[in-house]
Amino acid sequence: MSKFSRIISTGSFLPPERVSNAQLVSDLAKHGIESSDEWIVERTGISTRHFAQANVCSSDLALEACVQALGAANLGPEDIDLIIVATSTPDMVFPSTACILQNKLSQLSPQAQVILGSPAFDVQAVCSGFIYALTIADAMIRAGNAKRALVVGAEVFSRILDFKDRTTCVLFGDGAGAVVLEASDEPGILSTDIHADGRHVGLLYVPGYANAGGVLEDPVVKMDGQAVFKLAVGLLEGAAKAVIEKANLTAADVDWMVPHQANIRIIQATAKKLKLPMDRVILTVQDHGNTSAASIPLALDQGVRSGKIKPSQTVLLEGVGGGFTWGAVLFKL
């Protein structure tokens, strides 16, 4: 049984197609809906996002992110004994995207087939999914049920957008991010804090579901933006303060905050409440949009690969999503 778990590498992947605000505005105009690049940037901070091609699934994006993370750790799939994928846009109803990913990883080399037989499962907590998945993986490693895990956030949110609704379709994008988490005698994950409040299911949801060979209801994102904003800031502040307190630290001890990349205003408001200057916040929302469960690991990987986030620094991850779900993780790289 291990005392700690530690993130030893990161990886990410974005589909090649970049979609600018101008492109979305043009598409909205075809439906008689007015918008502008200025309107989108002012309210969200988003300039571009990436959309996957029609034949690309969440597991495909996840595979690329995992290959990057494994490469950064000089490991192969055969070195992994747990896979957890956070996603709201799975490849299919079942099996899990994690099992599909496991199969794809096993095909990379003859040695990689060793990964078959290890547990693999999905976590569905929408934009908080990666926080939930990392918390679960940390607990499993500490309990001795795994030695080394791939924890992934992967989404193709473009599949569930209503491109006649300017309040939602401009917000989201596709992508994947992954980390390798392994057992360690040295402190890595310092503290975690996750929550849910089902009273708020109607604020952010996708009502469609499979039934008798068809899809009932309307399988696109529905959101009460103002209500989500008001709720999100307070919940994120609470979770962030909770993990800092659990680790017996203060906000001044946090070197970097890597928030869920939903909206620049939410990120700025949360940083202000924690008295963290924005130059200690990793921002990718302008380039990626909201990639739901993928947004935190995508931003974390960018922070690590850019050299901003350095070994031994203390990093705060925090996110909020439909459900309502929210949480935070504090760790030393």
BALOBA-1460 file (C-alpha; in Angstrom, 3 decimals):
// residues 333
<rec num="1" residu="m" x="0.000" y="0.000" z="0.000"/>
<rec num="2" residu="s" x="1.375" y="3.395" z="-1.014"/>
<rec num="3" residu="k" x="1.255" y="6.493" z="1.100"/>
<rec num="4" residu="f" x="1.006" y="8.889" z="-1.837"/>
<rec num="5" residu="s" x="0.280" y="9.177" z="-5.543"/>
<rec num="6" residu="r" x="2.126" y="11.562" z="-7.824"/>
<rec num="7" residu="i" x="1.587" y="13.031" z="-11.311"/>
<rec num="8" residu="i" x="4.741" y="12.148" z="-13.243"/>
<rec num="9" residu="s" x="3.769" y="13.322" z="-16.745"/>
<rec num="10" residu="t" x="1.122" y="15.074" z="-18.806"/>
<rec num="11" residu="g" x="-0.132" y="14.929" z="-22.386"/>
<rec num="12" residu="s" x="-2.814" y="16.515" z="-24.562"/>
<rec num="13" residu="f" x="-4.266" y="16.535" z="-28.046"/>
<rec num="14" residu="l" x="-6.460" y="18.930" z="-30.038"/>
<rec num="15" residu="p" x="-8.169" y="18.103" z="-33.332"/>
<rec num="16" residu="p" x="-6.448" y="19.868" z="-36.256"/>
<rec num="17" residu="e" x="-9.488" y="21.933" z="-37.274"/>
<rec num="18" residu="r" x="-9.490" y="25.345" z="-35.596"/>
<rec num="19" residu="v" x="-12.796" y="27.188" z="-35.680"/>
<rec num="20" residu="s" x="-12.644" y="30.945" z="-35.218"/>
<rec num="21" residu="n" x="-15.359" y="33.184" z="-33.841"/>
<rec num="22" residu="a" x="-15.733" y="34.629" z="-37.355"/>
<rec num="23" residu="q" x="-16.585" y="31.172" z="-38.726"/>
<rec num="24" residu="l" x="-19.202" y="30.591" z="-36.032"/>
<rec num="25" residu="v" x="-20.682" y="34.054" z="-36.538"/>
<rec num="26" residu="s" x="-21.000" y="33.285" z="-40.250"/>
<rec num="27" residu="d" x="-22.795" y="30.001" z="-39.495"/>
<rec num="28" residu="l" x="-25.156" y="31.709" z="-37.051"/>
<rec num="29" residu="a" x="-25.981" y="34.367" z="-39.664"/>
<rec num="30" residu="k" x="-27.236" y="31.608" z="-41.973"/>
<rec num="31" residu="h" x="-29.920" y="30.938" z="-39.344"/>
<rec num="32" residu="g" x="-30.747" y="34.621" z="-38.988"/>
<rec num="33" residu="i" x="-28.961" y="34.923" z="-35.640"/>
<rec num="34" residu="e" x="-26.719" y="37.931" z="-35.032"/>
<rec num="35" residu="s" x="-23.422" y="37.753" z="-33.165"/>
<rec num="36" residu="s" x="-19.856" y="39.035" z="-33.491"/>
<rec num="37" residu="d" x="-16.310" y="38.229" z="-32.544"/>
<rec num="38" residu="e" x="-16.354" y="41.176" z="-30.133"/>
<rec num="39" residu="w" x="-19.550" y="39.916" z="-28.438"/>
<rec num="40" residu="i" x="-18.086" y="36.435" z="-27.900"/>
<rec num="41" residu="v" x="-14.673" y="37.620" z="-26.678"/>
<rec num="42" residu="e" x="-16.135" y="40.198" z="-24.290"/>
<rec num="43" residu="r" x="-18.486" y="37.703" z="-22.600"/>
<rec num="44" residu="t" x="-16.353" y="34.566" z="-22.674"/>
<rec num="45" residu="g" x="-12.728" y="35.344" z="-23.548"/>
<rec num="46" residu="i" x="-12.896" y="32.744" z="-26.326"/>
<rec num="47" residu="s" x="-11.421" y="33.445" z="-29.775"/>
<rec num="48" residu="t" x="-11.048" y="29.959" z="-31.255"/>
<rec num="49" residu="r" x="-11.813" y="26.332" z="-30.487"/>
<rec num="50" residu="h" x="-11.109" y="22.972" z="-32.135"/>
<rec num="51" residu="f" x="-13.704" y="20.633" z="-33.635"/>
<rec num="52" residu="a" x="-13.115" y="16.959" z="-34.367"/>
<rec num="53" residu="q" x="-13.904" y="15.470" z="-37.768"/>
<rec num="54" residu="a" x="-17.077" y="13.410" z="-38.070"/>
<rec num="55" residu="n" x="-15.272" y="10.055" z="-37.864"/>
<rec num="56" residu="v" x="-13.219" y="10.986" z="-34.767"/>
<rec num="57" residu="c" x="-14.440" y="9.916" z="-31.317"/>
<rec num="58" residu="s" x="-13.444" y="10.774" z="-27.751"/>
<rec num="59" residu="s" x="-11.330" y="7.607" z="-27.537"/>
<rec num="60" residu="d" x="-9.320" y="8.722" z="-30.575"/>
<rec num="61" residu="l" x="-8.472" y="12.052" z="-28.952"/>
<rec num="62" residu="a" x="-7.776" y="10.289" z="-25.648"/>
<rec num="63" residu="l" x="-5.373" y="7.870" z="-27.337"/>
<rec num="64" residu="e" x="-3.232" y="10.705" z="-28.711"/>
<rec num="65" residu="a" x="-3.135" y="12.465" z="-25.329"/>
<rec num="66" residu="c" x="-2.193" y="9.204" z="-23.571"/>
<rec num="67" residu="v" x="0.613" y="8.492" z="-26.041"/>
<rec num="68" residu="q" x="2.026" y="11.959" z="-25.271"/>
<rec num="69" residu="a" x="1.743" y="11.449" z="-21.508"/>
<rec num="70" residu="l" x="3.332" y="7.996" z="-21.665"/>
<rec num="71" residu="g" x="6.136" y="9.294" z="-23.868"/>
<rec num="72" residu="a" x="6.882" y="12.123" z="-21.438"/>
<rec num="73" residu="a" x="7.281" y="9.520" z="-18.671"/>
<rec num="74" residu="n" x="9.311" y="7.121" z="-20.847"/>
<rec num="75" residu="l" x="6.634" y="4.483" z="-20.278"/>
<rec num="76" residu="g" x="4.499" y="2.247" z="-22.474"/>
<rec num="77" residu="p" x="0.894" y="1.039" z="-22.105"/>
<rec num="78" residu="e" x="2.270" y="-2.155" z="-20.530"/>
<rec num="79" residu="d" x="3.319" y="-0.055" z="-17.517"/>
<rec num="80" residu="i" x="-0.278" y="1.016" z="-16.768"/>
<rec num="81" residu="d" x="-2.654" y="-0.958" z="-14.540"/>
<rec num="82" residu="l" x="-5.614" y="1.461" z="-14.337"/>
<rec num="83" residu="i" x="-7.422" y="3.673" z="-16.873"/>
<rec num="84" residu="i" x="-10.053" y="6.239" z="-15.909"/>
<rec num="85" residu="v" x="-11.631" y="8.414" z="-18.606"/>
<rec num="86" residu="a" x="-13.715" y="11.458" z="-17.700"/>
<rec num="87" residu="t" x="-16.140" y="12.258" z="-20.521"/>
<rec num="88" residu="s" x="-19.664" y="13.465" z="-21.209"/>
<rec num="89" residu="t" x="-19.412" y="12.517" z="-24.875"/>
<rec num="90" residu="p" x="-18.552" y="8.787" z="-24.876"/>
<rec num="91" residu="d" x="-17.977" y="6.871" z="-28.100"/>
<rec num="92" residu="m" x="-21.172" y="4.893" z="-27.460"/>
<rec num="93" residu="v" x="-23.694" y="4.093" z="-24.740"/>
<rec num="94" residu="f" x="-21.514" y="1.148" z="-23.751"/>
<rec num="95" residu="p" x="-18.890" y="-0.201" z="-23.437"/>
<rec num="96" residu="s" x="-17.057" y="2.612" z="-21.720"/>
<rec num="97" residu="t" x="-14.731" y="4.889" z="-23.631"/>
<rec num="98" residu="a" x="-12.030" y="3.730" z="-21.198"/>
<rec num="99" residu="c" x="-12.407" y="0.123" z="-22.392"/>
<rec num="100" residu="i" x="-12.275" y="1.261" z="-26.030"/>
<rec num="101" residu="l" x="-9.170" y="3.307" z="-25.209"/>
<rec num="102" residu="q" x="-7.605" y="0.317" z="-23.453"/>
<rec num="103" residu="n" x="-8.078" y="-1.779" z="-26.590"/>
<rec num="104" residu="k" x="-6.514" y="0.912" z="-28.786"/>
<rec num="105" residu="l" x="-3.535" y="1.225" z="-26.437"/>
<rec num="106" residu="s" x="-3.085" y="-2.560" z="-26.443"/>
<rec num="107" residu="q" x="-2.617" y="-2.491" z="-30.225"/>
<rec num="108" residu="l" x="0.381" y="-0.148" z="-30.130"/>
<rec num="109" residu="s" x="2.889" y="-2.979" z="-29.646"/>
<rec num="110" residu="p" x="2.989" y="-6.663" z="-28.633"/>
<rec num="111" residu="q" x="4.146" y="-5.644" z="-25.144"/>
<rec num="112" residu="a" x="1.227" y="-3.218" z="-24.842"/>
<rec num="113" residu="q" x="-1.220" y="-6.106" z="-24.666"/>
<rec num="114" residu="v" x="-0.204" y="-6.531" z="-21.019"/>
<rec num="115" residu="i" x="-2.559" y="-3.618" z="-20.302"/>
<rec num="116" residu="l" x="-5.533" y="-5.896" z="-21.084"/>
<rec num="117" residu="g" x="-7.133" y="-7.142" z="-17.878"/>
<rec num="118" residu="s" x="-6.444" y="-3.966" z="-15.890"/>
<rec num="119" residu="p" x="-9.522" y="-2.040" z="-14.686"/>
<rec num="120" residu="a" x="-10.831" y="0.630" z="-17.059"/>
<rec num="121" residu="f" x="-13.937" y="2.741" z="-16.581"/>
<rec num="122" residu="d" x="-15.540" y="6.107" z="-17.315"/>
<rec num="123" residu="v" x="-16.458" y="8.899" z="-14.911"/>
<rec num="124" residu="q" x="-19.326" y="11.236" z="-15.811"/>
<rec num="125" residu="a" x="-19.232" y="14.486" z="-13.869"/>
<rec num="126" residu="v" x="-19.274" y="16.777" z="-16.928"/>
<rec num="127" residu="c" x="-16.758" y="19.627" z="-16.587"/>
<rec num="128" residu="s" x="-15.671" y="18.419" z="-13.134"/>
<rec num="129" residu="g" x="-14.985" y="14.958" z="-14.532"/>
<rec num="130" residu="f" x="-11.200" y="15.157" z="-14.524"/>
<rec num="131" residu="i" x="-11.183" y="16.328" z="-10.888"/>
<rec num="132" residu="y" x="-13.420" y="13.372" z="-9.976"/>
<rec num="133" residu="a" x="-11.300" y="10.924" z="-11.996"/>
<rec num="134" residu="l" x="-8.042" y="12.139" z="-10.451"/>
<rec num="135" residu="t" x="-9.561" y="11.879" z="-6.971"/>
<rec num="136" residu="i" x="-10.663" y="8.284" z="-7.625"/>
<rec num="137" residu="a" x="-7.299" y="7.275" z="-9.093"/>
<rec num="138" residu="d" x="-5.483" y="8.818" z="-6.122"/>
<rec num="139" residu="a" x="-7.665" y="6.845" z="-3.701"/>
<rec num="140" residu="m" x="-7.160" y="3.583" z="-5.605"/>
<rec num="141" residu="i" x="-3.381" y="3.985" z="-5.663"/>
<rec num="142" residu="r" x="-3.250" y="4.898" z="-1.971"/>
<rec num="143" residu="a" x="-5.361" y="1.819" z="-1.202"/>
<rec num="144" residu="g" x="-2.937" y="-0.402" z="-3.096"/>
<rec num="145" residu="n" x="-5.399" y="-1.267" z="-5.873"/>
<rec num="146" residu="a" x="-3.202" y="0.218" z="-8.628"/>
<rec num="147" residu="k" x="0.398" y="1.257" z="-9.087"/>
<rec num="148" residu="r" x="0.235" y="3.460" z="-12.151"/>
<rec num="149" residu="a" x="-2.813" y="5.031" z="-13.795"/>
<rec num="150" residu="l" x="-3.753" y="6.923" z="-16.918"/>
<rec num="151" residu="v" x="-6.269" y="9.602" z="-15.939"/>
<rec num="152" residu="v" x="-7.869" y="11.183" z="-18.985"/>
<rec num="153" residu="g" x="-10.365" y="13.890" z="-19.876"/>
<rec num="154" residu="a" x="-11.688" y="13.612" z="-23.454"/>
<rec num="155" residu="e" x="-14.605" y="15.310" z="-25.205"/>
<rec num="156" residu="v" x="-16.191" y="15.833" z="-28.618"/>
<rec num="157" residu="f" x="-18.654" y="18.458" z="-27.398"/>
<rec num="158" residu="s" x="-19.195" y="19.714" z="-30.944"/>
<rec num="159" residu="r" x="-21.541" y="16.708" z="-31.394"/>
<rec num="160" residu="i" x="-24.023" y="17.990" z="-28.834"/>
<rec num="161" residu="l" x="-24.127" y="21.693" z="-29.706"/>
<rec num="162" residu="d" x="-27.095" y="23.588" z="-31.102"/>
<rec num="163" residu="f" x="-25.583" y="25.812" z="-33.791"/>
<rec num="164" residu="k" x="-28.699" y="27.984" z="-33.762"/>
<rec num="165" residu="d" x="-28.139" y="28.945" z="-30.111"/>
<rec num="166" residu="r" x="-25.429" y="31.606" z="-29.822"/>
<rec num="167" residu="t" x="-25.421" y="31.394" z="-26.007"/>
<rec num="168" residu="t" x="-24.047" y="27.839" z="-26.031"/>
<rec num="169" residu="c" x="-22.519" y="26.921" z="-29.394"/>
<rec num="170" residu="v" x="-19.769" y="29.553" z="-29.112"/>
<rec num="171" residu="l" x="-18.557" y="28.192" z="-25.772"/>
<rec num="172" residu="f" x="-17.429" y="24.641" z="-26.382"/>
<rec num="173" residu="g" x="-14.705" y="22.754" z="-28.206"/>
<rec num="174" residu="d" x="-13.168" y="19.283" z="-28.532"/>
<rec num="175" residu="g" x="-9.933" y="17.877" z="-27.148"/>
<rec num="176" residu="a" x="-8.273" y="15.531" z="-24.682"/>
<rec num="177" residu="g" x="-5.734" y="15.697" z="-21.890"/>
<rec num="178" residu="a" x="-4.095" y="12.983" z="-19.798"/>
<rec num="179" residu="v" x="-1.757" y="12.464" z="-16.873"/>
<rec num="180" residu="v" x="0.185" y="9.478" z="-15.622"/>
<rec num="181" residu="l" x="-0.362" y="9.059" z="-11.883"/>
<rec num="182" residu="e" x="1.827" y="6.617" z="-9.984"/>
<rec num="183" residu="a" x="2.438" y="5.350" z="-6.465"/>
<rec num="184" residu="s" x="5.081" y="7.329" z="-4.616"/>
<rec num="185" residu="d" x="6.792" y="7.583" z="-1.251"/>
<rec num="186" residu="e" x="6.982" y="11.337" z="-1.792"/>
<rec num="187" residu="p" x="3.949" y="13.648" z="-1.485"/>
<rec num="188" residu="g" x="2.267" y="14.355" z="-4.831"/>
<rec num="189" residu="i" x="-1.499" y="14.728" z="-4.564"/>
<rec num="190" residu="l" x="-1.796" y="16.737" z="-1.347"/>
<rec num="191" residu="s" x="-5.575" y="16.948" z="-1.017"/>
<rec num="192" residu="t" x="-8.830" y="16.565" z="-2.943"/>
<rec num="193" residu="d" x="-12.366" y="17.848" z="-2.490"/>
<rec num="194" residu="i" x="-15.382" y="16.841" z="-4.622"/>
<rec num="195" residu="h" x="-19.111" y="17.586" z="-4.316"/>
<rec num="196" residu="a" x="-22.453" y="17.444" z="-6.138"/>
<rec num="197" residu="d" x="-25.859" y="19.082" z="-5.682"/>
<rec num="198" residu="g" x="-28.579" y="17.469" z="-7.789"/>
<rec num="199" residu="r" x="-31.034" y="20.284" z="-7.126"/>
<rec num="200" residu="h" x="-29.350" y="22.184" z="-9.975"/>
<rec num="201" residu="v" x="-29.674" y="19.589" z="-12.741"/>
<rec num="202" residu="g" x="-31.801" y="22.001" z="-14.779"/>
<rec num="203" residu="l" x="-29.117" y="24.680" z="-15.098"/>
<rec num="204" residu="l" x="-26.846" y="22.800" z="-17.507"/>
<rec num="205" residu="y" x="-27.914" y="19.578" z="-19.212"/>
<rec num="206" residu="v" x="-28.421" y="17.574" z="-22.420"/>
<rec num="207" residu="p" x="-31.905" y="16.030" z="-22.334"/>
<rec num="208" residu="g" x="-31.609" y="13.546" z="-25.215"/>
<rec num="209" residu="y" x="-31.480" y="9.785" z="-24.645"/>
<rec num="210" residu="a" x="-31.691" y="6.566" z="-26.636"/>
<rec num="211" residu="n" x="-35.059" y="4.807" z="-26.745"/>
<rec num="212" residu="a" x="-36.363" y="2.021" z="-28.977"/>
<rec num="213" residu="g" x="-33.808" y="2.638" z="-31.687"/>
<rec num="214" residu="g" x="-34.191" y="6.404" z="-31.731"/>
<rec num="215" residu="v" x="-33.248" y="9.494" z="-29.738"/>
<rec num="216" residu="l" x="-35.897" y="11.168" z="-27.626"/>
<rec num="217" residu="e" x="-35.964" y="14.753" z="-26.400"/>
<rec num="218" residu="d" x="-33.360" y="17.206" z="-27.750"/>
<rec num="219" residu="p" x="-29.752" y="15.909" z="-27.515"/>
<rec num="220" residu="v" x="-28.013" y="19.304" z="-27.420"/>
<rec num="221" residu="v" x="-26.640" y="21.453" z="-24.602"/>
<rec num="222" residu="k" x="-29.147" y="23.557" z="-22.652"/>
<rec num="223" residu="m" x="-27.845" y="26.132" z="-20.202"/>
<rec num="224" residu="d" x="-28.983" y="28.956" z="-17.955"/>
<rec num="225" residu="g" x="-25.796" y="30.969" z="-18.328"/>
<rec num="226" residu="q" x="-26.416" y="33.624" z="-15.675"/>
<rec num="227" residu="a" x="-27.421" y="31.082" z="-13.049"/>
<rec num="228" residu="v" x="-24.399" y="28.902" z="-13.841"/>
<rec num="229" residu="f" x="-22.062" y="31.892" z="-13.506"/>
<rec num="230" residu="k" x="-23.437" y="32.954" z="-10.127"/>
<rec num="231" residu="l" x="-23.300" y="29.426" z="-8.725"/>
<rec num="232" residu="a" x="-19.903" y="28.522" z="-10.183"/>
<rec num="233" residu="v" x="-17.828" y="31.296" z="-8.624"/>
<rec num="234" residu="g" x="-18.921" y="30.544" z="-5.055"/>
<rec num="235" residu="l" x="-18.562" y="26.782" z="-5.429"/>
<rec num="236" residu="l" x="-15.085" y="27.041" z="-6.959"/>
<rec num="237" residu="e" x="-13.924" y="29.352" z="-4.194"/>
<rec num="238" residu="g" x="-15.185" y="26.928" z="-1.558"/>
<rec num="239" residu="a" x="-13.522" y="23.857" z="-3.091"/>
<rec num="240" residu="a" x="-10.241" y="25.687" z="-3.656"/>
<rec num="241" residu="k" x="-10.107" y="26.907" z="-0.064"/>
<rec num="242" residu="a" x="-11.019" y="23.424" z="1.184"/>
<rec num="243" residu="v" x="-8.072" y="21.657" z="-0.501"/>
<rec num="244" residu="i" x="-5.666" y="24.377" z="0.596"/>
<rec num="245" residu="e" x="-6.880" y="24.069" z="4.186"/>
<rec num="246" residu="k" x="-6.733" y="20.250" z="4.096"/>
<rec num="247" residu="a" x="-3.082" y="20.496" z="3.050"/>
<rec num="248" residu="n" x="-2.365" y="22.956" z="5.899"/>
<rec num="249" residu="l" x="-1.310" y="25.594" z="3.382"/>
<rec num="250" residu="t" x="-2.502" y="29.077" z="2.407"/>
<rec num="251" residu="a" x="-3.401" y="30.563" z="-0.961"/>
<rec num="252" residu="a" x="-0.011" y="32.267" z="-0.923"/>
<rec num="253" residu="d" x="1.598" y="28.800" z="-1.120"/>
<rec num="254" residu="v" x="-0.097" y="28.085" z="-4.465"/>
<rec num="255" residu="d" x="2.306" y="28.626" z="-7.352"/>
<rec num="256" residu="w" x="-0.226" y="28.017" z="-10.131"/>
<rec num="257" residu="m" x="-3.974" y="27.695" z="-10.503"/>
<rec num="258" residu="v" x="-5.164" y="25.578" z="-13.418"/>
<rec num="259" residu="p" x="-8.926" y="26.186" z="-13.557"/>
<rec num="260" residu="h" x="-11.631" y="24.643" z="-15.684"/>
<rec num="261" residu="q" x="-11.529" y="26.782" z="-18.831"/>
<rec num="262" residu="a" x="-15.202" y="27.712" z="-19.069"/>
<rec num="263" residu="n" x="-15.308" y="31.484" z="-19.159"/>
<rec num="264" residu="i" x="-12.674" y="34.142" z="-18.551"/>
<rec num="265" residu="r" x="-15.001" y="36.027" z="-16.199"/>
<rec num="266" residu="i" x="-15.497" y="32.995" z="-13.942"/>
<rec num="267" residu="i" x="-11.734" y="32.374" z="-13.887"/>
<rec num="268" residu="q" x="-10.973" y="36.006" z="-13.039"/>
<rec num="269" residu="a" x="-13.626" y="36.119" z="-10.305"/>
<rec num="270" residu="t" x="-12.301" y="32.928" z="-8.688"/>
<rec num="271" residu="a" x="-8.690" y="34.108" z="-8.805"/>
<rec num="272" residu="k" x="-9.723" y="37.410" z="-7.223"/>
<rec num="273" residu="k" x="-11.488" y="35.673" z="-4.336"/>
<rec num="274" residu="l" x="-8.351" y="33.608" z="-3.694"/>
<rec num="275" residu="k" x="-6.164" y="36.725" z="-4.050"/>
<rec num="276" residu="l" x="-4.191" y="35.019" z="-6.820"/>
<rec num="277" residu="p" x="-2.843" y="37.337" z="-9.542"/>
<rec num="278" residu="m" x="-3.785" y="36.339" z="-13.075"/>
<rec num="279" residu="d" x="-0.124" y="35.830" z="-13.968"/>
<rec num="280" residu="r" x="-0.260" y="32.739" z="-11.742"/>
<rec num="281" residu="v" x="-3.252" y="31.307" z="-13.608"/>
<rec num="282" residu="i" x="-2.874" y="29.020" z="-16.636"/>
<rec num="283" residu="l" x="-5.237" y="30.250" z="-19.363"/>
<rec num="284" residu="t" x="-6.192" y="28.335" z="-22.509"/>
<rec num="285" residu="v" x="-9.860" y="29.349" z="-22.786"/>
<rec num="286" residu="q" x="-9.031" y="31.862" z="-25.530"/>
<rec num="287" residu="d" x="-7.661" y="29.118" z="-27.802"/>
<rec num="288" residu="h" x="-9.585" y="25.996" z="-26.737"/>
<rec num="289" residu="g" x="-12.965" y="27.212" z="-25.532"/>
<rec num="290" residu="n" x="-14.671" y="25.031" z="-22.928"/>
<rec num="291" residu="t" x="-13.596" y="21.426" z="-23.567"/>
<rec num="292" residu="s" x="-15.498" y="20.191" z="-20.508"/>
<rec num="293" residu="a" x="-13.662" y="17.293" z="-18.775"/>
<rec num="294" residu="a" x="-10.663" y="17.810" z="-21.080"/>
<rec num="295" residu="s" x="-10.103" y="21.466" z="-20.208"/>
<rec num="296" residu="i" x="-8.102" y="21.069" z="-16.990"/>
<rec num="297" residu="p" x="-5.663" y="18.392" z="-18.255"/>
<rec num="298" residu="l" x="-5.273" y="20.299" z="-21.539"/>
<rec num="299" residu="a" x="-4.373" y="23.475" z="-19.661"/>
<rec num="300" residu="l" x="-2.138" y="21.574" z="-17.241"/>
<rec num="301" residu="d" x="-0.199" y="20.009" z="-20.106"/>
<rec num="302" residu="q" x="0.238" y="23.405" z="-21.757"/>
<rec num="303" residu="g" x="1.493" y="24.849" z="-18.479"/>
<rec num="304" residu="v" x="3.993" y="22.028" z="-18.020"/>
<rec num="305" residu="r" x="5.247" y="21.913" z="-21.614"/>
<rec num="306" residu="s" x="5.618" y="25.697" z="-21.804"/>
<rec num="307" residu="g" x="7.910" y="25.574" z="-18.793"/>
<rec num="308" residu="k" x="5.656" y="27.728" z="-16.632"/>
<rec num="309" residu="i" x="4.790" y="24.923" z="-14.204"/>
<rec num="310" residu="k" x="8.014" y="23.500" z="-12.791"/>
<rec num="311" residu="p" x="8.892" y="20.464" z="-10.660"/>
<rec num="312" residu="s" x="8.220" y="20.851" z="-6.914"/>
<rec num="313" residu="q" x="5.727" y="23.691" z="-7.455"/>
<rec num="314" residu="t" x="2.280" y="23.577" z="-5.841"/>
<rec num="315" residu="v" x="-0.610" y="23.497" z="-8.315"/>
<rec num="316" residu="l" x="-4.333" y="23.991" z="-7.721"/>
<rec num="317" residu="l" x="-6.831" y="22.368" z="-10.099"/>
<rec num="318" residu="e" x="-10.501" y="23.302" z="-9.794"/>
<rec num="319" residu="g" x="-13.630" y="22.829" z="-11.842"/>
<rec num="320" residu="v" x="-17.418" y="22.984" z="-11.860"/>
<rec num="321" residu="g" x="-19.932" y="21.320" z="-14.171"/>
<rec num="322" residu="g" x="-23.484" y="20.219" z="-14.785"/>
<rec num="323" residu="g" x="-25.075" y="18.085" z="-12.117"/>
<rec num="324" residu="f" x="-24.200" y="20.370" z="-10.387"/>
<rec num="325" residu="t" x="-20.719" y="18.960" z="-9.672"/>
<rec num="326" residu="w" x="-17.596" y="20.706" z="-8.467"/>
<rec num="327" residu="g" x="-14.244" y="20.038" z="-6.852"/>
<rec num="328" residu="a" x="-10.549" y="20.763" z="-6.553"/>
<rec num="329" residu="v" x="-7.208" y="18.982" z="-6.305"/>
<rec num="330" residu="l" x="-4.002" y="20.362" z="-4.815"/>
<rec num="331" residu="f" x="-0.720" y="18.710" z="-5.762"/>
<rec num="332" residu="k" x="3.027" y="19.132" z="-6.017"/>
<rec num="333" residu="l" x="4.425" y="18.348" z="-9.440"/>
